[in-house]
Amino acid sequence: LDVPDLVRSLRSLMWRHVGIERTGNELATARRTLQFWSRHQARGEFRERNGWELQNQLTVASLVAAGAELRTASVGTHTRSDSSGPLDLHHHTCLRNAAADARDEVVPPGAVPPRAGPLP
């Protein structure tokens, strides 16, 4: 497993498909690629720090891509070019690590979002 090469590929994938301007198709491609890489690198045996860092980077990248795929409205400078849906300011996305599964929750104004935990 060439860890430095995979780190460079990860940066490139995130910039191209999960970057400032993105579409649902690009985000889906990124998630599939990240799932493949995560399965592939899981077979490696890490003895050095950079391998463990890569594993963490893949986990975070998967969660970012999952959250971005759920949110169809443009947020800040991040633009969904395939959607012009309105932004719901009382909308929270809860993610869990297991397989970058995600769900959306609507929280009433002034309410505290629920604590992150396992999904049902």
CYANA upper distance limits for C-alpha pairs under 8 A (distance plus 0.5 A):
  1 LEU  CA     41 GLN  CA      7.69
  1 LEU  CA     44 GLY  CA      7.18
  2 ASP  CA      6 LEU  CA      6.83
  3 VAL  CA      7 VAL  CA      6.67
  3 VAL  CA     50 ASN  CA      7.53
  3 VAL  CA     51 GLY  CA      6.72
  3 VAL  CA     54 LEU  CA      7.58
  4 PRO  CA      8 ARG  CA      6.84
  5 ASP  CA      9 SER  CA      6.69
  6 LEU  CA     10 LEU  CA      6.49
  6 LEU  CA     54 LEU  CA      8.47
  7 VAL  CA     11 ARG  CA      6.82
  7 VAL  CA     54 LEU  CA      7.03
  8 ARG  CA     12 SER  CA      6.78
  9 SER  CA     13 LEU  CA      6.56
 10 LEU  CA     14 MET  CA      6.63
 10 LEU  CA     58 LEU  CA      8.20
 11 ARG  CA     15 TRP  CA      6.69
 12 SER  CA     16 ARG  CA      6.57
 13 LEU  CA     17 HIS  CA      6.33
 13 LEU  CA     18 VAL  CA      7.92
 13 LEU  CA     30 ALA  CA      7.25
 14 MET  CA     18 VAL  CA      5.34
 14 MET  CA     19 GLY  CA      6.54
 14 MET  CA     30 ALA  CA      7.82
 14 MET  CA     61 ALA  CA      7.89
 15 TRP  CA     19 GLY  CA      4.99
 15 TRP  CA     20 ILE  CA      8.23
 17 HIS  CA     22 ARG  CA      6.55
 17 HIS  CA     23 THR  CA      8.29
 17 HIS  CA     26 GLU  CA      5.41
 17 HIS  CA     27 LEU  CA      6.29
 17 HIS  CA     29 THR  CA      8.05
 17 HIS  CA     30 ALA  CA      6.52
 18 VAL  CA     22 ARG  CA      6.45
 18 VAL  CA     26 GLU  CA      7.67
 18 VAL  CA     27 LEU  CA      6.49
 18 VAL  CA     30 ALA  CA      7.68
 18 VAL  CA     65 ALA  CA      6.79
 18 VAL  CA     68 ALA  CA      7.97
 19 GLY  CA     78 HIS  CA      7.77
 20 ILE  CA     77 THR  CA      6.93
 20 ILE  CA     78 HIS  CA      5.01
 20 ILE  CA     79 THR  CA      6.56
 21 GLU  CA     78 HIS  CA      6.37
 21 GLU  CA     79 THR  CA      5.22
 21 GLU  CA     80 ARG  CA      6.53
 21 GLU  CA     81 SER  CA      7.01
 22 ARG  CA     26 GLU  CA      6.80
 22 ARG  CA     27 LEU  CA      7.52
 22 ARG  CA     78 HIS  CA      8.30
 22 ARG  CA     79 THR  CA      6.79
 22 ARG  CA     80 ARG  CA      5.69
 22 ARG  CA     81 SER  CA      6.55
 22 ARG  CA     82 ASP  CA      8.35
 23 THR  CA     27 LEU  CA      6.76
 23 THR  CA     80 ARG  CA      5.93
 23 THR  CA     81 SER  CA      6.17
 23 THR  CA     82 ASP  CA      5.90
 24 GLY  CA     28 ALA  CA      6.60
 24 GLY  CA     69 GLU  CA      6.61
 24 GLY  CA     72 THR  CA      8.44
 24 GLY  CA     80 ARG  CA      8.13
 24 GLY  CA     82 ASP  CA      7.43
 25 ASN  CA     29 THR  CA      6.66
 26 GLU  CA     30 ALA  CA      6.66
 27 LEU  CA     31 ARG  CA      6.70
 27 LEU  CA     65 ALA  CA      6.66
 27 LEU  CA     66 ALA  CA      8.32
 27 LEU  CA     68 ALA  CA      7.82
 27 LEU  CA     69 GLU  CA      6.26
 28 ALA  CA     32 ARG  CA      6.76
 28 ALA  CA     69 GLU  CA      7.67
 29 THR  CA     33 THR  CA      6.65
 30 ALA  CA     34 LEU  CA      6.52
 30 ALA  CA     65 ALA  CA      7.45
 31 ARG  CA     35 GLN  CA      6.58
 31 ARG  CA     62 SER  CA      6.77
 31 ARG  CA     65 ALA  CA      6.72
 31 ARG  CA     66 ALA  CA      7.50
 32 ARG  CA     36 PHE  CA      6.75
 33 THR  CA     37 TRP  CA      6.66
 34 LEU  CA     38 SER  CA      6.45
 34 LEU  CA     58 LEU  CA      7.22
 34 LEU  CA     61 ALA  CA      8.08
 34 LEU  CA     62 SER  CA      6.68
 35 GLN  CA     39 ARG  CA      6.72
 35 GLN  CA     62 SER  CA      8.06
 36 PHE  CA     40 HIS  CA      6.58
 37 TRP  CA     41 GLN  CA      6.42
 37 TRP  CA     58 LEU  CA      8.37
 38 SER  CA     42 ALA  CA      6.45
 38 SER  CA     55 GLN  CA      7.92
 38 SER  CA     58 LEU  CA      7.01
 38 SER  CA     59 THR  CA      8.37
 39 ARG  CA     43 ARG  CA      7.48
 40 HIS  CA     44 GLY  CA      8.01
 41 GLN  CA     55 GLN  CA      8.11
 46 PHE  CA     51 GLY  CA      5.88
 46 PHE  CA     52 TRP  CA      7.06
 47 ARG  CA     51 GLY  CA      7.78
 48 GLU  CA     52 TRP  CA      7.54
 49 ARG  CA     53 GLU  CA      6.68
 50 ASN  CA     54 LEU  CA      6.60
 51 GLY  CA     55 GLN  CA      6.87
 52 TRP  CA     56 ASN  CA      6.88
 53 GLU  CA     57 GLN  CA      6.62
 54 LEU  CA     58 LEU  CA      6.63
 55 GLN  CA     59 THR  CA      6.86
 56 ASN  CA     60 VAL  CA      6.76
 57 GLN  CA     61 ALA  CA      6.45
 58 LEU  CA     62 SER  CA      6.55
 59 THR  CA     63 LEU  CA      6.89
 59 THR  CA     97 ASN  CA      7.63
 59 THR  CA    100 ALA  CA      8.19
 60 VAL  CA     64 VAL  CA      6.65
 61 ALA  CA     65 ALA  CA      6.60
 62 SER  CA     66 ALA  CA      6.60
 62 SER  CA    100 ALA  CA      6.25
 63 LEU  CA     67 GLY  CA      6.65
 63 LEU  CA     95 LEU  CA      7.24
 63 LEU  CA     96 ARG  CA      8.24
 63 LEU  CA     97 ASN  CA      7.74
 63 LEU  CA    100 ALA  CA      5.66
 63 LEU  CA    101 ASP  CA      8.43
 64 VAL  CA     68 ALA  CA      6.60
 65 ALA  CA     69 GLU  CA      6.53
 66 ALA  CA     70 LEU  CA      6.90
 66 ALA  CA     95 LEU  CA      8.45
 66 ALA  CA    100 ALA  CA      6.73
 66 ALA  CA    101 ASP  CA      7.63
 66 ALA  CA    102 ALA  CA      6.99
 67 GLY  CA     71 ARG  CA      6.87
 67 GLY  CA     93 THR  CA      7.16
 67 GLY  CA     95 LEU  CA      7.81
 67 GLY  CA    102 ALA  CA      7.40
 68 ALA  CA     72 THR  CA      8.00
 70 LEU  CA     93 THR  CA      8.45
 70 LEU  CA    102 ALA  CA      8.26
 70 LEU  CA    103 ARG  CA      8.34
 70 LEU  CA    104 ASP  CA      8.08
 72 THR  CA     80 ARG  CA      6.86
 72 THR  CA     83 SER  CA      6.62
 72 THR  CA     84 SER  CA      8.21
 72 THR  CA     85 GLY  CA      6.93
 73 ALA  CA     79 THR  CA      8.03
 73 ALA  CA     80 ARG  CA      6.83
 73 ALA  CA     83 SER  CA      6.91
 73 ALA  CA     84 SER  CA      6.54
 73 ALA  CA     85 GLY  CA      5.31
 73 ALA  CA     86 PRO  CA      6.28
 73 ALA  CA     87 LEU  CA      5.91
 74 SER  CA     78 HIS  CA      6.33
 74 SER  CA     79 THR  CA      4.97
 74 SER  CA     80 ARG  CA      5.79
 74 SER  CA     83 SER  CA      8.36
 74 SER  CA     84 SER  CA      7.70
 74 SER  CA     85 GLY  CA      8.12
 74 SER  CA     86 PRO  CA      8.46
 74 SER  CA     87 LEU  CA      7.52
 75 VAL  CA     79 THR  CA      6.99
 75 VAL  CA     87 LEU  CA      7.73
 80 ARG  CA     84 SER  CA      7.90
 90 HIS  CA    106 VAL  CA      6.43
 90 HIS  CA    107 VAL  CA      5.90
 90 HIS  CA    108 PRO  CA      6.82
 90 HIS  CA    109 PRO  CA      6.82
 91 HIS  CA    104 ASP  CA      7.70
 91 HIS  CA    105 GLU  CA      6.50
 91 HIS  CA    106 VAL  CA      5.13
 91 HIS  CA    107 VAL  CA      6.54
 92 HIS  CA    104 ASP  CA      6.56
 92 HIS  CA    105 GLU  CA      5.79
 92 HIS  CA    106 VAL  CA      6.64
 92 HIS  CA    107 VAL  CA      7.45
 92 HIS  CA    113 PRO  CA      7.83
 93 THR  CA    102 ALA  CA      7.59
 93 THR  CA    103 ARG  CA      6.50
 93 THR  CA    104 ASP  CA      5.07
 93 THR  CA    105 GLU  CA      6.55
 94 CYS  CA    102 ALA  CA      6.49
 94 CYS  CA    103 ARG  CA      6.16
 94 CYS  CA    104 ASP  CA      6.72
 94 CYS  CA    105 GLU  CA      7.73
 94 CYS  CA    116 ALA  CA      6.99
 95 LEU  CA    100 ALA  CA      7.09
 95 LEU  CA    101 ASP  CA      6.59
 95 LEU  CA    102 ALA  CA      5.08
 95 LEU  CA    103 ARG  CA      7.13
 95 LEU  CA    116 ALA  CA      8.13
 96 ARG  CA    100 ALA  CA      6.45
 96 ARG  CA    101 ASP  CA      6.45
 96 ARG  CA    102 ALA  CA      7.11
 96 ARG  CA    116 ALA  CA      8.28
 96 ARG  CA    117 GLY  CA      7.72
 96 ARG  CA    118 PRO  CA      7.15
 96 ARG  CA    119 LEU  CA      7.91
 97 ASN  CA    101 ASP  CA      7.70
107 VAL  CA    111 ALA  CA      6.76
107 VAL  CA    112 VAL  CA      7.98
107 VAL  CA    113 PRO  CA      6.74
